[in-house]
Amino acid sequence: MLTQVAASDGRFKLGRDVATGAGRLYDRATDPGETSDRRAELPGDRDRLAAALDAWIAAEHASSPERTVEDANRFEQRLRDLGYLQ
């Protein structure tokens, strides 16, 4: 089961803990190590990526309420390919 999800536009990345809803926004151009949370300083980027993430989550739940192990494995591999998992 996924514990974290993220949305990125290339420069900014918003990560969110699925269980708690807690999130962090990173400016990957100035903080490639993703160490400084910028949510408070960049509310426009935070809200834009949060809306995109919420829309993606809603679409995923609406289009496939039941997942197979094969689906989960493909999704996990895609996240690894994108660098979100190691």
N, C-alpha and C positions, 0 to 999 in steps of 0.2 A: 504494500500500500504506500502511495506517495505521502511523504510528510511535508514536502516543500514544493512550491510551484513558483515560476518566475515569468515575467514578461520583459522583453528588451526591444529597444528600437535601434540597437547598435551602439549608441553612446550611453544611454541610461538603462539600468537594469533594476527592476523592482522584484524582490523576492518576498514570498509570504509563507509563513508556517500554516499548514492546512488546519491543524488542530486548534491553534490559538488565534489565528488571523493576524498575528504580529508580522510586520513587514519591515524591510530595509530598502532604501533607494541608494544606488551607487552610480556615480559618474565615472564610467569606465575610461573616459578619455584622460581624466586627471588622477584617477584612483584605480589602476588596473588590478591591484591586489584586493579590491573591494573591502576596504577596511573602515571607511567613513560613511556613516549613514547620513544622507542628505535630504531626507523627507521633509524636515522642518524648513530647510532653506530653499527647496524647489517644489513648492506645492503644486504648481501647474504640471510639471513632469510627473510628480507622484500621482496626481489625480488622473492624468491621461493614461498612464500605464496601468493604474488600478482598474480603470474602466475597461481597458482592453483585456486584462486578466480576468475580470469578472465575466465579461462577455464570452471569453473562451471557455471558462469553467461551466457557464450555463449551457453553452452549445454542446459541450462534451457530455454533460449529464442528460440533456434532452435527446441527443442523437444516439446514445448508447448507454442506457441505464444499467445494462449488465455487461460486464467485461469478462473476457476469457483470459486464461493465463497467457496464451499466445499474444493477445492484445497488449497485456501489461508488459510482457517481455519486449515487444516491438517498441512500445513507448519508452521504456527504460533505455533501450539501445539508442533511440533517437536523442534522448537527453544526454547520453554519454557522447554521442557524435557532436552535439552542439557545445559540449564542454561544461554542462551543468552538473554532471555526475562523473566521478572518477572510478 
